[in-house]
Amino acid sequence: MELMQSLGLPRIVLDPVMGDEGRLYVDEDVVPAYKSLLRDADLILPNQFELEWLSDIKINSTSDLTNAITKVHRDHRVPHIVVTSVRFDPSSPVISVVGSTSRVDGSPRLFKVDVSAIDCFFSGTGDMFAALAVVRLREAVFEAGLFTSKAWQSPDGTDAVDLPLAKAVEKVLGSMHTILEKTKMARDTELEKMAGPQGALAKDSEKRLHLRKTRAAEVRLVRNLQDLREPAMSHLAQALSNTESWNPARIPQPTIETG
């Protein structure tokens, strides 16, 4: 931990890989272990489903999301939170990433960055997001002159869209969305070459076809290093307002189904 701090890295970045799309990947008994790590984390990167489990709040609206983020800020003292794969309507063509850096009193400063959904399954995007988030947050903190501040938190008067965390997420998504779009184009071209009456796809079993499609969709990182170094600034943060103030008495406590 001392080495990480000497290198200008957060003490702990936690990506609580527990599940997605309404299904847990781990046994329900493991969830408390993830919760026990929250108080030591400077930055956590749950998706919407994972945040539900960490906060014990079912998220169906912006108000629910605000309550969930605020609860984690205040109960677990997590200064920086980024929630991925936020989408209240599964049919929406837009997916949001919502982030917040807490104020001294634990209240959130919420922002969101919207991206268009890409109709393709990619493997490893969570790892890619986490790695880029650490690098870009460190960069943004240095640029803001906050490297020596506690937990890299901005003064309370800093607007949500001006937070180093917001600047970091903009660059992360700028790189990722460009690379994933290029990956899908390459995948489609590769699959098109294998299609047709005499093509490999027509002869494949269902299992082999799935493997071919998965391999064709491997993220083209090495071929697109320039997009990592110089992200397209096409996805900008917007302040996320909520008409309801945070109130623990109004927090619903539903039973979250494991599927």
GIJOGI-V422855 format. One record per backbone hydrogen bond with DSSP energy under -0.5 kcal/mol. CO is the residue of the C=O (numbers start at 1). NH is the residue of the N-H. Records with the same first field share a line. If there is no record, write none. Layout:
BEGIN
CO: NH + NH
END
This chain:
BEGIN
1: 5
2: 6
3: 7
4: 9
5: 8
12: 14 + 42 + 43
13: 15
14: 16 + 45
15: 17
16: 18
18: 25 + 26
20: 23
23: 20
27: 30
28: 31
30: 33 + 34
31: 35
32: 36
33: 37
34: 37 + 38
35: 38
37: 40
38: 41
42: 80
43: 14
44: 82
46: 84
47: 51
48: 52
49: 53
50: 54
51: 55
52: 56 + 57
58: 60
61: 65
62: 66
63: 67
64: 68
65: 69
66: 70
67: 71
68: 72
69: 73
70: 74
71: 75
72: 76 + 78
73: 77
77: 79
79: 102
80: 44
81: 100
82: 84
83: 98
84: 48
85: 87
86: 96
88: 90
89: 92
93: 117
95: 115
96: 86
97: 113
98: 83
99: 111
100: 81
103: 106
107: 103
109: 101
110: 240
111: 99
112: 238
113: 97
115: 95
117: 119
118: 120
120: 122
124: 128
125: 129
126: 130
127: 131
128: 132
129: 133
130: 134
131: 135
132: 136
133: 137
134: 138
135: 139
136: 140
137: 141
138: 142
139: 143
140: 144
141: 146
142: 145
146: 149
149: 152
150: 153
155: 158
159: 162
160: 163
163: 167
164: 168
165: 169
166: 170
167: 171
168: 172
169: 173
170: 174
171: 175
172: 176
173: 177
174: 178 + 232
175: 179
176: 180
177: 181
178: 182
179: 183
180: 184
181: 185
182: 186
183: 187
184: 188
185: 189
186: 190
187: 191
188: 192
189: 193
190: 194
191: 195
192: 195
194: 201 + 202
196: 199
199: 203
200: 203 + 204
205: 209
206: 210
207: 211
208: 212
209: 213
210: 214
211: 215
212: 216
213: 217
215: 218
219: 221
221: 224
222: 225
224: 227 + 228
225: 228 + 229
226: 230
232: 234
234: 236
238: 112
239: 241
247: 250
248: 251
254: 256
255: 257
258: 24
END
